[in-house]
């Protein structure tokens, strides 16, 4: 086998592989000899089937195996001899001339093919001391804890049925039957029976709950509303609708006493322990909000600091994944590029840049993690997998088995864990300063960051 490099531009490499006719014939004959020893063909004694007959029966399939083995051998030789780090699997290009292929299959001519591949870039990971990151920090106020405590009380409030001719009031829990219609026709998902609704909770379409006030048990009423323009179901967004409603029951809210007994309902010893748990949860939310912002700033700084070529094949693969998300979102929302004041061409250009950024940062973080010997343990993957399985009650075993039997799927769980570890490592090396801000500013920064991230995966 003769391997010759024919092209080397940027990260692209191309090699010509030639398998001599004699070598090809020898490989085929060797395979035929193995088949002859095992073949059981009617009319011939075991091990005595003529090679010529076997070649007529199995020659092409054997040649295909020989060629595949040659391709695999060539790929290994190219990688080992040139000490290459491949970005993706090589692309093999066989000759297009039918006569040339036929001669090779008959072992009457050399067999040549090309191997095209891309290598990973060499990334020089310098220091991170010149990167400055500001981390937002917000204190948990007593009022924040009390607000959550009040919300828990509302959610766990008992209700006492009203008797007689009592009317439904704001704060009451109403039990309803209803049928929603658009242009006089019922629409999917617009009907319900014995549905509980706390009036004033804002759980239903704006304007719906207020029109129930004053109704009495057994009374029916037609309510007119308009779905919001940004309603989650695009087919209903902005549409005027009517609901034929019957009030089946109404109950008044009972007072909730925030006592130790109330806390015990959440499995905690007393009210003080419940408040401390709430405080811990809020602190965790603050840390998550702060992390989202400084992590993005860190990635922006890394993207700016480290400039290197990225493999076109990896970018194309990432872009395809991004574009599938874009198309799925357009289909879901029934919106096109013109609705976002752009064109498909401009959107493709924008998302291509996003794909390039993702690939570049992925390669950079992988290089940093490798040099720092960062690892994700099987135990950590197992814990993450357990959390994923718990998101599917009743199907935990099926989810667990799926990931355990699919290495690629399991890698999707390991990858974000690895990224977070590398990010934590890098943030420990930069100039990090804390800035104390009000809770509202921290949460606003989180929302702005989430909107910016969303803009990278959906049009506009």
N, C-alpha and C positions, 0 to 999 in steps of 0.2 A: 504494500500500500504506500503510495506516494502522496504526501500532503504538502501543498505549496500555498503560502499566503499571497493573495492577489490584490488585496485592497486593505488599507488602514486609514480611515478618515474619522477623526473625532473618536467617538466611542464605538464606531462600526468597524467590524472586521469581516473579511471574506476569504475563504480558502477553497482551493480546488483540490479535490480528492480523486486520485486515479487508482483503480483496482485493475492490475494487469490481467490480461486474458488467461494466462497460465495460472495465476493465483486464483482467479475466479473459477476456472475449471477444477482446480485442486480442491477448493472448498466444496463445490457441488459434488464432486466424486466422493469426498469424505462423507457428506450427508447421505448420498445414495448407498454407500457401503453400510452405514448404520441402519438405513431403512431395509436393505437386503437381509440383514441379519435378523430382523424382527418381523418382516412382512409375512403375512399368511394370505396367499392368493390362491383361489381354486385352480387346480390343474398343475400346480407347482409344489414341489416338496419344500418344507420350511428351510429358508436360507439358500435356496437354489433358484430363486426368481432371477432371470437375466437382468443385468443392469440396464440394458437398452430398453427393456420392457418397463422397468421401474421409472426410467427417465421419461418415457412417453406418458406414464400415468401421473407421476408426481414432479416432473422436472420443473414446471413453472412455479409450483408452490414452494419447492425447495429453493429455487433461485430467489424467490421473494424473501425467504428466510435468510438466505446468504446476504442479500443486499441490506436487509435490516440490521443484521449483525455487523456488516461493514460500516453502516452509518453510525451505529452505536460506538464501534471501535474508533472510527474517525473522530467523533465528538470527544471521546475520552482523550485521545492522543492530542487533539488541538488544545484542549484545556490544560492538560498536564505539561505538554512541551512548552507552551507559551505562558504558563502560570496565569491563566485568565480567571477573572471572577465574572461569571455570566449574569446579565441582568434578567434574561428570560431564556426559554428554550431556543436552541438554534433553529433556523429555517433551512430546510433542505430543498435544493432545486435540481431535479433530475433532467437529463437531456430531453428536448422536445421532439427530436427527430425519431419517428417510429422505426425506421430502418436501423438507426444506430442502437436503439434499445434492443431490437430483435437480435442483432449481431452479438450484443453483450449477453443476452439470455442464452444464445447458442454457444457462448464461450469462444466466439470467433473474433472478438475485438475487446480492447480495453473498455472498462466501464468507468465513466467519469461523472462526477456530480459536484455541485458547489454547496458550501456551508456558509450561510450568512448569520452573523450574530452581533449582539451588542454587549459590551462589557460595562461593568459598574465603574463610575468615575473614581479617581483617586481624590480623596477628601482630606485636606490638611486641617485638622482640628486644632486651632490655636486657643489661646486663653480667652476667658469670658469676662475678665475684670473690667473691660471697657463698656460692658453693657449695664445700663442703669434701669432698674425696674422699680416702680412705685406700687406698693401693696396697700390697698384700702382696708381700713379696720374700723368697725363700728361696735360701740358698746351695746350691751343688751340692757335696756331700761326696764324698770319695774312695770311701766305701763305696757310694754310689749308683752310681758308675761301675763299681765292681767287681761289683755286683749284676747290672747289665745285661750285663757281660762274661761272667759266669757263665751267664746265661740264653742268651746267644749260643752259648756252648760246648755247653750241653745240647742246643740246637736243631740243632747241627751235629755232634753226636757220632756216631761210627761204631759199628756193632754187629757183633759176631762170632757167627755161628751156633753154638749149643750142639749137641754131638754126643750120640748115645746116649740114655740114659734120664734126662738132666738135666731137672730140673723148672723151671718158670717162677718167677722171683723178682721182688720189687719192684725196679724199675729196669731190668728186661729189656724188650726189645721183642718183643711177641707178635704173631703173624700169625693172624688168626681168620676162621672162617666162623660166622655166627650167624643165627638166626631168632627174632625177638621176637614174643611172643604176649600178648594180653590176653583173659582168660576163655577160653583155649584156642584163640583165633583169631589168626592173623598180622595185624599192623596195618601200615599204610602207613609206609614209611620205617624199619621195624624190622629189616630184613634186610641182610646184607652178606657179601661174599666177599673173602678175602685182604686183610682190613683190618688195618693195622698200628696197634698201641696200646702205648705205653710204660706199664707198670704203675706206678701211683703218681703219674701225671701229672695225674689228676683230669679227664681229657678226656671220660670217659663218665659215665653216671648214678652218683651216689653209691652205693657198695657193690658196683658191678660189677667194678671192677678187682681189689679185694682177693680176691674169690672165684675169680679165675683163678690166684692163686698156688698153686703145688704141682702144677699140671697138667703133663702130659708131652705131647710131640708125638704127635698121632694120637688123643689122649684126647678124649672128649666129656663134657660136663657141662651140667646145667640150672641156671641161675642165677636167683634170685628177687630182684627189686628193686622199689622204689616210686619213681615219677617225683616230683620235687619239686612242691610246690603252685604254685610260680611258674615252672614249666617253660615254655619258649618256645612250645610247641605246646599251646594250651588244651585240645584234645581228649584230651591225655595227662596233663595236670597232675593230680597226686595219685593217679594210677591205679597199681594193683599190676600187675606184668608179670613174665613169665618169658622167659628167653633160652636156647635150645638152642645151645650153643657147642661148636665143634670147634677145637682148637688145631692149626694147620697148621705152625707153626714158632715157634722162640724163639731170641733172640739176646741175648748179654750185652753191656753197654755197654763200650766201650773208653775208656781214659783220654784226656783232651784236654789237650794242652800249649798253654798260652797263650804262644805265641812270635810272632816276626815273621812266620814262615811262615803261622801261623793268621790274622794280620791281612791278609796278602796275598790270602787267599781272599775278602776283602771289597773288594779293589781298592785297599787302602791300603799305604803303603810299609813300615810297621812297626807294632809293638804300641803304641808311644807315639802314633802318628797315629790309630790306632783308638780309643784311650782319649779323645783330644781330640775326635774326632768324636762319641763317645758323650756326652761332657760338653756339647758344643754342642746336641745333640738334647734332653738333659734341660733345659738352660737354656731352650730354645725351648718345651718343654712347660710349664715353670714360668711363662714369660711369658704363654703362652696361658691358663693357669689363672688367673693374676692378672688378666689383661685381662678375662676373662669376669665376674669378680666386680666389678671397679671400673666396668666398662661398665654393668652392671645398676644399680649404685648411682647412677651418673651419670644414667641414663635415669629412675630413680625421682625424683632431685632435679629434673630438668627437668620431669617430669610434674607435680610438686608446685608448681614455681615459675611455670610458664606455664599459666594457665587461660583457655580460650577455647572458644566453641561450635564443634562440628565438624559437617560436613554429614551429615544423616541418611542420605542415599543411600550415601555412602562407608562409614558405619558398618554399614549393612544388608548391603552387599556383603562387607565384611570378616567380619561375623558369619556370613554364609552359608558362607564359606570355612572358618572355625573350626569351625562346626557339622558340616560334611561330614567334617572330621577326627575329631571326636568320634564321629560315627556309624560311621565306618570302623573306629575303634579298638574300639568296642563290638562290632561284628560280628566283628572279628578275635579278640577275647578272650572272646567269648560272655558278656560281663558287661554289666549294665544299671545304671541310676542307683541302684536299691535296693541293689546290691552295694557302692556307694560311700557309703551312708547319706545319700542326697540324693534329690531328685525332679527330673523333667525341667524343671518350672517354675523351681525354684531354680537348676538348672544353666544354663538359658537366661539367667537374670538375671546370673549370674556371668560367663558368656562374652560377654554383651553389654558388660559393663564392660571386659573384656579387649579387645574389638573397638574400643571407644571410645578406650581408651588407645593402642592401636596406631595408629589413625588420627591421633590428636592428636600423638603423637610423630613420626609420619611427616611430617605437615605442618610441624611445628616444625623438624625437621632439614632439610627441604627449604628452608624459609625462611632458616635459618641458613646453609646451603650457598650459596644464591643470593646473599645479601648478602656473603658472604666470597669469592664468585667461585670456588668449588670445582668442579673439573672431573674427570671420569674420561676418560682418553685412550682412543682406539681401540686403542692398543698394550696398555694394561692390560686392556681387555676381551678382546682376543685371547689374552693370556696365561692369563686365567681360563678362557676357552673351551677352550684347549688342555688345561688341567688336567682340565676336565670330560670332554673327549673321551677322555683317557687312562684314565678310570675304566671305559671300555667297550672292552676289548681286542678288536681285530678289527673294531670298528664305528666307529672314529675318524672316518672320512670321512663316514659317514651322520650321526653326531652333529653334526659341524661344519656340514654342509650344512643340517641341520634348523634350527639356530640362525641361520645366516646368511640363510636364506630366511624366517624368522619374526621380525619386529621385536619383537613382544610377548615372545617367548621370550628374545630377546637382551637385552631390558630387564630380565628376571629375573636375568641375570648382572651387568648394570651396577648395578642398584639396591643390592645389598649392598656392592659396592665403594665406591659413593658414600656410603653410610651410614657405613662404617668411616672414610672420610676426614673426614667431618663430625665424627664422634665424636673422632677424633684432634685435630681443630682445637679443639673445645670443651674437651677435657681439658687442652690447653695454656694455657687461660685461667682455669681454676679454681684453687683452693688445693689443691694436691696434695702429700700427705706420704707418704713411704715408711715402711712398718713391717716390720721384719725378723722373720720367723716361721720355725719349723721346717717342713721339707718336708711333714710330715703335716698340719699346720694349713692350709697352702696348698691341698693336694689335697682336704682335707675341705671347705674353703670352695668349691672347684670343684664337688664332688659335690653339696653342698647347693644351690648355685646351679642346677645342671643339673636337680635334682629340682623346684626351684621353677619353672623354665621349663617342664618337662614338665607340671606341674600346670595350666599355662595352656592346654594343648592337648589334654589328655585328662581324662576325668571324675575328680573327687577330687583 
